[in-house]
Structure formats: structure tokens, C-alpha cells
Amino acid sequence: MTRFPAARLALALVGAGVLLAGGVAPAQPALVAARSAASAAVLASPAAAAASVRLAPVPFAVGEELRYRATFGGVPAGRARMRVQGIDLVRGRPAYHLVFALDGGVPLYRVRDRYESWIDVETLASLRHRQEIAEGRYRRTTTYEIYPERGEYRKNDEAPQPSVRNPLDDGSFLYAVRVAGVRVGETRRDDRYFRPDRNPVVLTGLRQETVTVGAGTFSATVVRPTIRTTGLFSDGGDAQVWFSDDERRIPLQVRTRFAKFALTLTLESVTHGDARQHGALLAEALR
């Protein structure tokens, strides 16, 4: 069954999945043990537990929302939204809750896709990833539980499968690129995608450019991501992503070719989050 190309754009955008996240060290046994002790103390003192969490430096904050317009071959194909929803507790570990949603389609074929990821606020490793796909008559819901400390992941209720250390999932892809801050002339290669057979991912900083989108005019660094997949970020797709040159490194635009057609996603509006609220949100999550 052929699925709507805009949906594949969403899947590849949030889903080419994988990257170095700014050199954050993999979880070590001592750190895992310390986290277990901290989790045991949460009920006694959520505020103290929150104060003991060391947040990794990130260029985004809870409440940030990016809205995009998608086109396929120049034809409007829907809208997409990326949001840092909040801080949740996953198996005793505070995690950023990331959401990517696409609502679009063409006459007689609607697309409503939602991808959610939970990444550890200290290591930025993936802890959980969920996909809810509704494309025409096709429906699928898949949840991946990811265990960085064990080097395993589990799809729905299936048996555990081997993973990698400090893993990343589909939904955390662009956030990881933002943390990495790829520069022009730089090439980065990493094997952090949680499904080992999809590695490696290669990021290449191509050039600096001024780009105008619905949200305004920005100085940007253009990055080419490639991954071992048949999707939009495959070696032959010539995908390019424009990231703003400021400290937020916001994805402004995505262009690629798929099935001989051009696909484009452009930023329409930005709502910034407030990192000053993270301490309170941590305490609330741990309560």
C-alpha cells in the first residue's frame, strides 16, 4: 500500500532518527545506582530530588512549540507541529516529553500522525518512543520502551532486543541535531540510533545561508543528514535541513526529494519555552 508522501516526510523528519547529542556521556553503572537511590528518596522530598538532578545543557525549553507548513511538489500538504510538552517521570527518571504531530493530506486521503518521545533530562538518552499513525485507512500504534542502562529495547509486548548505549529514537532526531550544533565543513558520524541495524547516521555541515520562511528571515547553517534507510534521509535523497545560527538552533526548513518529487517543510511560527521553569516542573514530576 502506498502511503502519503507528506507522512513519510514527517516520519523521516522526526524519524530518520539518530545523532550525537553534544557529547553527553553514556550512563555508567555508578550513575545508574545513584539514580536508583535518588528515586527511592523521591516520595520523601520531591524538591530535594529535583535539586539533585543535573540538567544537560539544551537549546530548547518546556513550552517551546514550532509550527510548520508542508508542501509536496509545490502543493500544500498539511501542517506539522513540534512541541516540548513537559517533564514526565519514566521508570523513576525525569524525561523531556517531545511531541511531533502532522495533520494533512489530499482529497479522500487524510493523514493524522503523532510521534512522542521521552528523553532523560540528564543524559538526553531515549527512554520511550510512541508512534500513532493514521494515513488513509492505515492505522498503527507502536510503543518502544528503551533501557539505556541495559542496552535493550522492547517493541510493544515483544521480547527485548539489543540496543546501543545512550540511545536516541526517531522523535528525538532534530532535537539531538540542535544539541550537537553541526558547523559548516564538519562531518559527524554516530551509532546512537536505538535500533543498531539502522546505524550509522552521518551529519555534514554544508554552508551558511540566509533563509526566509513564514516565521521570518534567519541566518542559518544547512546540514545534510543521511542514514541507512530507504526514507527521505537516505543516501540518495539529498536531504537538507536549515538550522538557525542563534543559540536555539531552530530547524527552519527541510527540503528533500522522494519518488522524484520535492518535499518541503517550512517554519510558520515559534513559541519559546522558559527554561527557568524547569526546576519547578522537575519537582512536580517527582512528586
C-alpha positions in Angstrom: 0.0 0.0 0.0 1.4 3.4 -1.0 1.4 5.9 1.9 1.1 9.7 1.5 4.5 11.3 0.9 3.9 14.1 3.4 3.5 11.4 6.1 6.9 10.0 5.1 8.3 13.5 5.4 7.1 13.5 9.0 8.5 10.1 9.7 11.8 11.0 8.2 12.0 14.4 9.9 11.3 13.1 13.3 12.3 9.7 12.3 15.5 9.4 10.4 16.4 9.1 13.8 19.7 9.4 15.5 22.6 11.5 16.4 25.3 12.6 18.8 23.7 14.8 21.4 26.5 17.1 22.2 28.9 14.7 23.8 26.7 13.7 26.7 28.4 10.7 28.4 26.7 7.4 28.4 25.1 6.3 31.7 27.7 4.5 33.9 26.9 1.8 36.5 27.7 4.2 39.3 25.3 6.8 37.8 22.6 4.2 37.4 23.0 3.2 41.1 22.9 6.9 42.2 19.7 7.4 40.2 18.1 4.4 41.9 18.9 5.8 45.3 17.6 9.2 44.3 14.3 7.6 43.0 13.9 5.9 46.4 14.1 9.3 48.1 11.6 11.0 45.8 8.5 10.3 47.9 10.2 11.8 50.9 11.4 15.0 49.3 10.5 15.8 45.7 12.1 19.2 45.9 15.4 17.8 47.2 15.3 15.1 44.5 14.7 17.8 41.8 17.6 19.8 43.1 19.9 16.8 42.8 19.1 16.3 39.0 21.8 17.8 36.8 20.0 19.1 33.6 22.0 18.7 30.4 22.5 22.0 28.5 19.9 22.1 25.7 18.8 24.9 23.3 15.1 24.3 24.0 12.8 24.5 26.9 9.4 23.1 28.0 6.7 25.0 26.3 8.6 25.5 23.0 6.3 24.9 20.0 7.3 25.1 16.3 4.6 25.1 13.7 5.3 24.2 10.0 3.7 24.2 6.6 4.3 21.1 4.4 4.3 21.1 0.6 4.7 18.2 -1.8 5.8 19.2 -5.3 4.7 22.8 -4.5 1.2 21.7 -3.5 0.1 22.4 0.2 0.1 19.1 2.0 -0.8 20.0 5.6 0.7 21.3 8.8 3.0 20.0 11.4 3.9 20.8 15.0 6.9 20.1 17.2 6.4 20.7 20.9 8.4 20.2 24.2 5.3 19.1 26.1 6.7 18.8 29.6 8.8 16.8 32.0 7.4 13.4 32.9 8.7 10.5 35.1 9.6 7.4 33.2 10.6 4.4 35.4 11.7 6.9 38.1 13.8 9.1 35.7 12.7 12.6 34.7 12.4 13.0 31.0 11.5 15.7 28.5 8.3 14.8 26.7 8.6 15.7 23.0 5.7 15.6 20.5 5.6 15.8 16.7 2.2 15.9 15.1 1.2 16.1 11.4 -2.3 16.8 10.1 -2.8 17.0 6.4 -3.4 15.1 3.2 -5.1 15.4 -0.1 -8.8 14.9 -1.0 -10.0 11.4 0.0 -6.7 10.7 1.9 -6.2 12.2 5.3 -3.0 12.0 7.4 -3.0 12.3 11.2 0.3 11.1 12.6 1.7 11.6 16.1 5.2 10.8 17.4 6.1 11.1 21.0 9.5 10.7 22.7 10.7 10.8 26.3 14.4 11.6 26.7 16.3 11.7 30.0 16.9 15.3 31.2 20.4 14.4 32.4 21.9 12.2 29.6 19.4 13.0 26.8 19.1 9.3 26.1 15.8 7.9 24.9 13.6 6.1 27.4 10.4 5.7 25.5 9.1 6.3 22.0 5.5 6.0 20.7 4.1 6.2 17.2 0.4 6.7 16.4 -0.1 6.5 12.6 -3.4 7.2 10.8 -2.9 7.5 7.0 -5.9 6.9 4.8 -7.3 3.5 6.0 -3.9 2.5 7.5 -3.7 2.5 11.4 -0.9 1.6 13.6 0.2 2.3 17.2 3.6 1.2 18.4 5.4 1.8 21.7 9.1 1.3 22.3 10.4 1.0 25.8 14.1 1.8 25.7 16.5 0.8 28.5 19.9 2.6 28.2 21.2 1.0 31.4 20.6 -2.5 29.9 21.4 -1.8 26.3 18.0 -3.1 25.3 14.6 -2.0 23.8 11.2 -3.7 23.7 8.6 -3.1 21.0 5.1 -3.3 22.4 4.9 -6.7 24.3 7.6 -8.4 22.2 10.8 -9.9 23.7 13.6 -7.4 24.4 16.1 -6.7 21.6 19.7 -5.5 21.7 20.1 -1.7 21.6 23.1 0.7 21.9 24.5 2.8 24.8 23.0 6.2 25.3 20.4 5.6 22.6 18.3 8.0 20.5 14.9 7.4 18.9 13.0 8.7 15.8 11.3 11.5 17.7 14.4 13.0 19.3 16.3 13.3 16.0 16.1 17.0 15.3 16.5 17.9 19.0 19.7 15.9 19.0 21.0 17.7 16.0 20.1 21.0 17.7 22.2 20.0 20.7 25.1 18.8 18.5 25.4 22.2 16.7 27.0 21.0 13.5 29.2 23.6 11.8 30.0 24.3 8.2 32.7 21.9 6.9 32.2 19.5 9.7 31.1 15.8 9.3 29.9 13.8 12.3 29.2 10.1 12.3 27.5 8.2 15.2 25.9 4.9 16.0 23.4 6.0 18.6 20.1 5.0 17.0 18.3 2.6 19.3 17.9 0.0 16.6 21.6 -1.0 15.8 20.9 -2.2 12.2 20.0 1.4 11.2 23.3 2.9 12.2 25.4 4.9 11.3 23.9 8.4 10.9 26.1 11.0 9.2 25.7 14.7 9.5 27.5 17.1 7.2 27.6 20.9 7.6 27.2 22.2 4.0 27.1 26.0 4.1 25.7 29.1 5.7 22.7 30.8 4.1 20.0 33.4 4.7 16.6 31.8 4.5 13.1 33.4 4.6 10.2 31.4 6.0 6.8 32.2 7.4 8.4 32.9 10.8 10.8 35.5 9.4 14.3 35.8 7.8 17.2 34.0 9.5 20.9 33.3 9.1 21.1 29.5 9.0 23.5 26.6 8.8 22.5 24.0 6.2 23.1 20.4 7.4 22.8 17.2 5.3 21.7 14.2 7.4 22.0 10.7 5.9 21.0 7.3 7.4 20.9 3.7 6.3 17.2 3.7 5.3 15.0 3.9 2.3 13.3 7.0 3.6 13.8 10.7 2.9 17.2 10.9 4.6 18.7 8.1 2.6 22.0 8.5 0.9 20.3 9.3 -2.5 17.7 11.7 -1.1 20.0 14.7 -0.8 18.0 15.9 2.2 18.9 19.3 3.7 17.9 21.0 6.9 18.3 24.7 7.7 19.1 25.4 11.4 19.1 28.9 12.8 22.5 30.3 13.7 21.4 31.6 17.1 21.8 29.7 20.4 18.4 28.0 19.9 19.4 26.3 16.6 15.8 26.0 15.5 15.0 23.8 12.4 13.7 26.4 10.0 13.2 24.4 6.8 13.6 20.8 5.4 14.0 20.0 1.8 14.5 16.6 0.2 13.5 14.6 -2.9 11.3 11.5 -2.6 9.9 9.5 -5.5 11.2 12.2 -7.9 9.2 14.9 -6.2 10.4 17.8 -4.0 9.2 17.8 -0.4 9.5 21.0 1.8 8.6 21.8 5.4 8.9 25.5 6.4 8.6 27.1 9.8 5.5 29.3 10.2 5.7 30.3 13.9 7.7 29.9 17.1 6.5 29.9 20.7 9.5 29.9 23.0 9.6 27.9 26.3 11.0 29.1 29.6 13.9 27.1 31.0 13.6 29.0 34.3 10.5 26.9 35.0 12.4 23.6 34.7 13.2 23.3 38.4 9.5 23.6 39.3 8.5 21.2 36.6 11.0 18.7 37.9 9.7 18.9 41.4 6.2 18.5 40.1 7.1 15.4 38.0 8.9 13.8 41.0 6.0 14.5 43.4 
